Amino acid sequence: MGAKKAKVTANRGAKARALDSDVRPLTGIRVLAFTHYAAGPIAAQYLGSLGAEVIKIEAPSGDYQRRGIKESTAAPDAPSPYFLGLNRNQRSLSIDLKRPDGQAIIRQMISQADVILENFRPGALKRMGLCSGELIAEHPSLIYCSIAAYDPAGPSRDKPGQDLIIQALSGIASLGGPADGPPIPAGAYIVDTYTASQAVIGIQAALRQRDHTGLGQWVRVDMMSCALHLLASESSYALNAQGQASRGRNGISHSHQPAPYGIYSTLDGAIAVVAYPESLPDIAAVLGLSDQILPLLEEKGPWTNRDKIAGILSDRLLQLTSDDAVTRLAPTGILLAPVRSIDQALADPDVANELVREVKHSYGGRYRVILEPLKLSGSSLIFDRPAPDLGEHTVEVLRETGIDQERIDALIAGGAIRVPGRLEDRK
C-alpha cells in the first residue's frame, strides 16, 4: 500500500473511531468560568456543550441571574428561567475569592486548568490575585479569555456596560423605529449572545494554536467591538458612502433598504415583507394599488419615494388579515411571513424538534431550554447537566483538585466555600 493511500485509510479509521466514541471537540479541556449575567455564562455553556469540563466559580451569594427575572409565584429559592437557560453543562463551585484561603484554592485549580473565562469588570479579578498577565506568565499554556463591555486596553475600559447600553452607543439602536419616533433597540440580548459566540471562537482558535506552539494567550472580546461587527455592512456604508441613511416613516425596517422592505400591520397582526423594487408592480397589482404605486416607481422611486410607497401599502394591508395578505402576495415570488410571537415560533415543529429540550432540575419539576444551534456530523453536542444548584459541586471539585476532607471541612466552617444541604450529606 502506498504511503498516501495508507494515510487516507488511517484518517478514515480515525474518523470512524471518533464517530463511535464519546469524544467531543473539547473533550479533555478544563475551563474555570468566572462568569455572571449573560455573555459569560452563554460562552461557558457553549464550551460545555462542545465537551469541555466547565466549572462555574460563584461567590457565596451566587450569580445574580439566579434570582433575576422570574415569575412572582416562583418559590423563593427557585432559580430564574434566565439562569436555567444559560448555565447547563457546568458544575458550580461556590467560593469566596476575597479571602486568601479561597484565592489559594483557585490558584491550585488554575494549575490544572486549560482555560480561564471571565466577564467581570476589568481589574476585578486582578484585585483578587488573578491577573491575566501574571497567570499566563506562571502557566504558559493557560488560555485566559476576558469578556468586557469595552476593550480592556482602551480608554473606556472602566466604564459600565450592558446590552442595551452597547446597542445605544454602537448605533444598533439608531437603526430601528420610524423616522418620526424614538429609536427602537432589538428586543433580545443580541450583543451578549454574539459576544459570547466570539469568545468561543477565540478560545477554540487559541487552543488550536496551542496544539502547535504549546503556549496559551490572552483572548480579549468586548461587547462594543462585537456590536460594531454586527453592523459590518451598515458600518461599511457609513465609512465609505454618505454616512448613515435615515430611517423610514412607514414600516421600512432597515435604513438602507428601499420600499417595500419592512414590517406591516394587518387586521390581526403583522407581516414581514422582503422584496426587490422590481417586484413592486406585481405587488401593486395583486393588492389593487397599481394606479397609486406605479407613478412613484420612475428612476429611483423605490428609494426616493419609499415612505409614500410604504404608506400606501400600510393602508391597504391594514384591511387584510395576515393569512389573507400572505395568500395574495405569495404568487409574486417575494419573501414574506407573519410576525410570530416567541410562543408561536417555539411551537413550530421545525424548531422544537431540534432546539428545545426538556430537563428535570434538582429544585423539582421540569423545564425546557434552547440548545445551541451548531450541528456537527462527527459528534452531537453534550446535554448531560442541568443548570447547577449554587455550590452543588463544591466538595466534588475540591476533592478532584487534591484538597483533603479535613481541609474542606475547615473551609466550610470558616465560610470560604459554600455547599448546599447538611454537612454530613456532603461527605
C-alpha positions as CSV (number, residue, x, y, z in Angstrom):
1,M,0.0,0.0,0.0
2,G,1.4,3.4,-0.9
3,A,2.2,6.0,1.8
4,K,-0.6,8.4,0.5
5,K,-3.2,5.6,0.4
6,A,-2.2,4.4,3.9
7,K,-2.6,7.9,5.3
8,V,-6.0,8.2,3.8
9,T,-7.1,4.8,5.2
10,A,-5.7,5.8,8.6
11,N,-7.6,9.1,8.5
12,R,-10.8,7.3,7.7
13,G,-10.3,4.9,10.5
14,A,-9.7,7.8,12.9
15,K,-12.9,9.4,11.8
16,A,-14.8,6.2,12.2
17,R,-13.5,5.8,15.8
18,A,-14.4,9.4,16.6
19,L,-17.9,8.9,15.4
20,D,-18.3,5.7,17.5
21,S,-16.8,7.2,20.7
22,D,-17.9,9.7,23.3
23,V,-15.1,12.0,22.3
24,R,-16.4,15.6,21.7
25,P,-14.5,18.5,20.1
26,L,-13.4,19.9,23.5
27,T,-13.1,16.6,25.5
28,G,-10.3,16.9,28.0
29,I,-10.4,20.7,28.2
30,R,-10.9,22.1,31.7
31,V,-12.5,25.6,31.9
32,L,-12.7,27.7,35.0
33,A,-15.6,30.1,34.4
34,F,-15.8,33.3,36.5
35,T,-19.0,34.3,34.8
36,H,-22.2,36.1,35.6
37,Y,-25.2,37.8,33.9
38,A,-25.4,36.7,30.2
39,A,-22.4,36.9,27.9
40,G,-20.0,34.9,30.1
41,P,-22.5,32.1,31.0
42,I,-23.6,31.8,27.4
43,A,-20.0,31.2,26.3
44,A,-19.3,28.8,29.2
45,Q,-22.4,26.8,28.4
46,Y,-21.4,26.6,24.8
47,L,-17.9,25.3,25.7
48,G,-19.6,22.7,28.0
49,S,-21.9,21.6,25.2
50,L,-18.9,21.1,23.0
51,G,-17.4,18.7,25.6
52,A,-15.3,20.8,27.8
53,E,-15.4,20.3,31.6
54,V,-16.6,23.6,32.8
55,I,-16.6,24.7,36.5
56,K,-18.6,27.8,37.3
57,I,-16.9,29.7,40.0
58,E,-19.5,31.6,42.1
59,A,-19.4,33.8,45.1
60,P,-21.3,32.6,48.2
61,S,-24.2,34.9,47.1
62,G,-24.3,33.2,43.6
63,D,-24.7,34.6,40.1
64,Y,-27.2,37.5,40.1
65,Q,-29.2,35.8,37.4
66,R,-30.1,33.0,39.8
67,R,-32.6,35.4,41.4
68,G,-33.1,37.7,38.5
69,I,-36.2,37.8,36.2
70,K,-38.7,35.1,37.3
71,E,-42.4,34.7,37.9
72,S,-43.7,36.3,41.1
73,T,-45.3,32.9,42.0
74,A,-42.0,31.0,41.9
75,A,-40.5,29.6,45.2
76,P,-38.0,32.0,46.9
77,D,-35.1,29.6,46.3
78,A,-36.1,28.6,42.8
79,P,-33.7,29.9,40.1
80,S,-34.7,32.3,37.4
81,P,-35.5,30.8,34.0
82,Y,-32.7,33.1,32.7
83,F,-30.2,31.2,34.8
84,L,-31.6,27.8,33.9
85,G,-31.3,28.6,30.2
86,L,-27.7,29.8,30.3
87,N,-25.8,27.7,32.8
88,R,-26.2,24.0,31.9
89,N,-23.3,21.6,31.3
90,Q,-21.4,23.2,34.1
91,R,-20.6,22.4,37.7
92,S,-20.9,25.0,40.5
93,L,-18.1,25.7,42.9
94,S,-19.1,28.4,45.4
95,I,-16.1,30.1,47.0
96,D,-15.2,33.5,48.5
97,L,-12.5,35.0,46.3
98,K,-12.0,37.9,48.6
99,R,-10.5,35.6,51.2
100,P,-6.8,34.4,51.0
101,D,-7.7,30.8,51.6
102,G,-10.3,31.0,48.8
103,Q,-7.7,32.5,46.4
104,A,-5.2,29.8,47.3
105,I,-7.7,27.1,46.3
106,I,-8.4,28.8,43.0
107,R,-4.7,29.2,42.2
108,Q,-4.3,25.5,42.8
109,M,-7.2,24.8,40.4
110,I,-5.7,27.1,37.8
111,S,-2.6,24.9,37.7
112,Q,-4.8,22.1,36.4
113,A,-6.9,24.2,34.0
114,D,-6.6,24.9,30.3
115,V,-8.9,27.9,30.1
116,I,-10.0,30.7,32.3
117,L,-13.1,32.5,31.1
118,E,-14.3,35.7,32.9
119,N,-16.6,38.6,32.3
120,F,-16.1,40.6,35.5
121,R,-15.4,44.3,35.3
122,P,-11.7,44.9,34.2
123,G,-9.5,44.7,37.2
124,A,-11.9,42.8,39.4
125,L,-10.0,39.5,39.3
126,K,-6.7,41.3,39.4
127,R,-7.6,42.7,42.8
128,M,-8.2,39.0,43.9
129,G,-4.7,38.0,42.7
130,L,-5.9,36.6,39.4
131,C,-4.3,38.9,36.9
132,S,-4.2,37.6,33.3
133,G,-0.6,38.6,32.7
134,E,0.7,37.1,35.9
135,L,-1.2,33.8,35.5
136,I,-0.1,33.3,31.9
137,A,3.5,34.0,32.9
138,E,3.2,31.4,35.7
139,H,1.3,28.9,33.5
140,P,2.5,29.5,29.9
141,S,0.0,27.1,28.4
142,L,-3.0,28.8,30.0
143,I,-5.6,30.5,27.8
144,Y,-7.2,33.4,29.6
145,C,-10.4,34.8,27.9
146,S,-11.8,38.1,29.1
147,I,-15.2,39.3,28.0
148,A,-15.8,43.0,28.7
149,A,-18.1,45.8,27.7
150,Y,-15.3,47.7,26.1
151,D,-11.7,46.9,25.0
152,P,-9.8,46.1,28.3
153,A,-6.8,48.0,26.8
154,G,-8.9,51.0,25.7
155,P,-9.8,54.3,27.3
156,S,-13.4,53.2,28.2
157,R,-12.2,50.0,29.9
158,D,-13.6,51.0,33.4
159,K,-17.0,52.2,32.2
160,P,-20.0,50.0,32.9
161,G,-21.8,48.4,30.0
162,Q,-24.8,46.3,29.3
163,D,-26.6,45.0,26.2
164,L,-29.0,48.0,25.8
165,I,-26.2,50.5,26.6
166,I,-24.0,48.9,24.0
167,Q,-26.9,48.9,21.4
168,A,-27.2,52.6,22.1
169,L,-23.5,53.5,21.9
170,S,-22.7,51.3,18.9
171,G,-25.5,52.7,16.7
172,I,-27.6,49.5,16.6
173,A,-30.5,51.2,18.4
174,S,-30.4,54.1,16.0
175,L,-31.4,51.9,13.1
176,G,-34.8,50.7,14.5
177,G,-38.1,52.5,14.6
178,P,-39.9,55.0,12.4
179,A,-38.1,58.3,11.4
180,D,-40.6,60.4,13.3
181,G,-40.4,58.4,16.5
182,P,-37.7,57.4,19.0
183,P,-35.1,54.7,18.1
184,I,-36.2,51.2,18.9
185,P,-33.5,48.7,20.0
186,A,-33.6,45.0,19.4
187,G,-35.9,43.2,21.9
188,A,-33.4,40.4,22.5
189,Y,-29.9,40.5,24.1
190,I,-28.3,40.2,20.7
191,V,-24.9,41.8,21.7
192,D,-24.5,39.5,24.7
193,T,-25.1,36.4,22.6
194,Y,-22.9,37.5,19.7
195,T,-20.1,38.4,22.1
196,A,-20.3,35.0,23.7
197,S,-20.0,33.3,20.3
198,Q,-16.9,35.4,19.5
199,A,-15.4,34.3,22.8
200,V,-16.0,30.7,22.0
201,I,-14.4,31.1,18.6
202,G,-11.4,32.9,20.1
203,I,-10.9,30.2,22.8
204,Q,-11.0,27.4,20.2
205,A,-8.6,29.3,17.9
206,A,-6.2,29.7,20.9
207,L,-6.5,26.0,21.8
208,R,-5.7,25.1,18.2
209,Q,-2.6,27.4,18.2
210,R,-1.5,25.9,21.5
211,D,-1.5,22.5,19.8
212,H,1.3,23.8,17.6
213,T,3.2,26.0,20.0
214,G,2.4,24.7,23.4
215,L,1.7,28.3,24.5
216,G,-1.5,29.9,25.7
217,Q,-2.5,33.5,25.3
218,W,-4.9,36.3,26.4
219,V,-8.1,36.3,24.4
220,R,-10.0,39.6,24.6
221,V,-13.6,40.0,23.4
222,D,-15.6,43.2,24.1
223,M,-19.3,43.9,23.5
224,M,-18.7,47.3,21.8
225,S,-16.4,45.8,19.1
226,C,-18.8,42.9,18.6
227,A,-21.7,45.2,18.2
228,L,-19.9,47.1,15.5
229,H,-19.0,43.8,13.9
230,L,-22.8,43.1,13.8
231,L,-23.0,46.3,11.9
232,A,-20.4,45.3,9.3
233,S,-22.4,46.2,6.2
234,E,-24.0,49.3,7.8
235,S,-20.7,50.5,9.1
236,S,-19.0,50.0,5.7
237,Y,-21.7,52.2,4.2
238,A,-21.2,54.9,6.8
239,L,-17.4,54.7,6.3
240,N,-17.3,54.7,2.6
241,A,-20.6,56.2,1.3
242,Q,-22.6,59.1,2.7
243,G,-23.0,58.3,6.3
244,Q,-26.0,56.7,7.9
245,A,-29.2,56.6,5.9
246,S,-32.3,57.8,7.6
247,R,-35.0,55.6,9.0
248,G,-38.3,55.3,7.1
249,R,-41.6,56.6,8.5
250,N,-43.9,53.8,7.3
251,G,-42.7,50.4,8.2
252,I,-39.3,50.2,6.4
253,S,-37.3,48.5,9.0
254,H,-33.8,49.0,7.6
255,S,-32.2,52.4,6.9
256,H,-30.6,51.3,3.6
257,Q,-33.5,49.3,2.1
258,P,-36.0,50.7,-0.5
259,A,-39.7,50.0,-0.4
260,P,-41.4,47.6,0.3
261,Y,-38.9,46.1,2.8
262,G,-40.3,46.1,6.3
263,I,-42.9,45.1,8.8
264,Y,-46.6,45.9,8.0
265,S,-49.5,45.8,10.4
266,T,-52.6,43.8,9.3
267,L,-56.1,43.4,10.7
268,D,-55.0,40.7,13.2
269,G,-51.2,41.1,13.5
270,A,-48.3,41.9,11.2
271,I,-46.3,40.5,8.3
272,A,-42.7,40.9,7.2
273,V,-42.0,41.7,3.6
274,V,-38.7,41.3,1.8
275,A,-38.7,42.2,-1.9
276,Y,-36.6,43.9,-4.6
277,P,-38.1,47.0,-6.2
278,E,-38.6,45.0,-9.4
279,S,-41.5,43.2,-7.6
280,L,-43.4,46.4,-6.8
281,P,-45.6,46.3,-10.0
282,D,-46.7,42.8,-9.2
283,I,-47.3,43.6,-5.5
284,A,-49.3,46.7,-6.5
285,A,-51.4,44.6,-9.0
286,V,-52.4,41.8,-6.5
287,L,-53.3,44.4,-3.9
288,G,-55.2,46.7,-6.4
289,L,-52.8,49.5,-5.9
290,S,-51.3,49.9,-9.4
291,D,-52.8,53.4,-10.0
292,Q,-51.2,54.7,-6.8
293,I,-47.9,52.9,-6.8
294,L,-46.7,52.7,-10.4
295,P,-46.4,56.5,-10.9
296,L,-43.9,56.5,-7.9
297,L,-41.5,54.0,-9.4
298,E,-39.8,56.1,-12.0
299,E,-35.9,56.2,-11.8
300,K,-35.0,55.7,-8.1
301,G,-38.6,55.9,-6.9
302,P,-38.4,52.9,-4.6
303,W,-35.7,54.7,-2.7
304,T,-36.8,58.4,-3.0
305,N,-40.5,57.6,-2.6
306,R,-40.1,54.7,-0.2
307,D,-42.1,56.3,2.6
308,K,-45.0,57.2,0.2
309,I,-45.0,53.6,-1.2
310,A,-44.8,52.0,2.3
311,G,-47.6,54.3,3.5
312,I,-49.9,53.2,0.6
313,L,-49.0,49.5,1.3
314,S,-49.6,50.0,5.0
315,D,-53.1,51.4,4.5
316,R,-54.1,48.5,2.2
317,L,-52.6,45.7,4.4
318,L,-54.5,47.1,7.4
319,Q,-57.7,46.0,5.6
320,L,-56.5,42.3,5.3
321,T,-55.7,39.6,7.8
322,S,-52.2,38.3,7.9
323,D,-53.2,35.0,6.2
324,D,-55.1,36.8,3.5
325,A,-52.2,39.2,2.9
326,V,-49.7,36.3,2.6
327,T,-52.0,34.3,0.3
328,R,-52.4,37.3,-2.0
329,L,-48.7,38.3,-2.1
330,A,-47.1,34.8,-2.2
331,P,-47.7,34.3,-6.0
332,T,-45.5,37.4,-6.7
333,G,-42.4,35.4,-5.5
334,I,-41.4,37.8,-2.8
335,L,-40.3,36.7,0.7
336,L,-42.9,37.2,3.4
337,A,-44.0,35.7,6.6
338,P,-46.4,36.5,9.5
339,V,-44.8,38.1,12.6
340,R,-45.0,35.4,15.2
341,S,-44.8,35.5,19.0
342,I,-42.0,33.6,20.7
343,D,-44.5,31.0,21.8
344,Q,-45.7,30.5,18.3
345,A,-42.1,30.2,17.0
346,L,-41.2,27.6,19.7
347,A,-44.3,25.6,18.7
348,D,-43.0,25.2,15.1
349,P,-42.0,21.6,14.7
350,D,-39.1,22.5,12.6
351,V,-37.7,24.4,15.6
352,A,-39.0,22.4,18.6
353,N,-37.7,19.1,17.3
354,E,-34.1,20.3,17.1
355,L,-33.7,23.1,19.6
356,V,-36.0,22.6,22.5
357,R,-35.0,20.1,25.3
358,E,-36.9,19.3,28.5
359,V,-34.9,18.5,31.6
360,K,-35.5,17.8,35.3
361,H,-34.0,20.1,37.8
362,S,-32.8,19.4,41.4
363,Y,-35.3,22.1,42.6
364,G,-38.1,19.8,41.4
365,G,-40.3,19.8,38.3
366,R,-39.2,20.1,34.7
367,Y,-38.3,23.0,32.5
368,R,-37.4,23.5,28.8
369,V,-34.4,25.2,27.3
370,I,-33.0,26.2,23.9
371,L,-29.9,24.3,22.7
372,E,-27.0,25.7,20.8
373,P,-27.8,25.8,17.0
374,L,-24.5,24.1,15.9
375,K,-24.7,20.8,14.2
376,L,-21.6,18.5,13.8
377,S,-21.7,15.3,11.8
378,G,-18.9,13.8,13.9
379,S,-20.4,14.4,17.3
380,S,-23.5,15.7,18.9
381,L,-23.5,18.5,21.5
382,I,-23.5,17.4,25.1
383,F,-26.6,17.8,27.2
384,D,-25.9,16.0,30.4
385,R,-26.1,18.6,33.2
386,P,-28.9,21.0,34.0
387,A,-28.0,24.4,35.5
388,P,-26.4,23.6,38.8
389,D,-27.6,24.5,42.3
390,L,-25.3,27.1,44.0
391,G,-22.3,25.2,45.2
392,E,-23.7,21.9,44.2
393,H,-20.3,20.5,43.1
394,T,-18.0,22.3,45.5
395,V,-16.9,19.3,47.5
396,E,-16.7,17.1,44.4
397,V,-14.5,19.7,42.6
398,L,-12.2,20.3,45.6
399,R,-11.6,16.6,46.1
400,E,-10.6,16.3,42.4
401,T,-8.3,19.2,42.9
402,G,-6.5,17.3,45.6
403,I,-8.0,19.0,48.7
404,D,-8.5,16.5,51.6
405,Q,-11.7,16.3,53.5
406,E,-10.3,17.8,56.7
407,R,-9.3,21.0,54.8
408,I,-12.7,21.0,53.0
409,D,-14.5,20.9,56.4
410,A,-12.3,23.7,57.7
411,L,-13.1,25.8,54.6
412,I,-16.8,25.2,55.1
413,A,-16.7,26.0,58.7
414,G,-14.7,29.2,58.0
415,G,-17.1,30.4,55.3
416,A,-14.6,30.3,52.5
417,I,-16.8,27.9,50.5
418,R,-20.5,27.3,50.3
419,V,-22.2,23.9,49.8
420,P,-25.9,23.1,49.8
421,G,-27.6,20.8,52.3
422,R,-26.2,19.4,55.5
423,L,-22.5,18.8,56.0
424,E,-23.0,15.1,56.8
425,D,-24.7,14.7,53.4
426,R,-21.7,16.1,51.6
427,K,-19.1,13.6,52.8
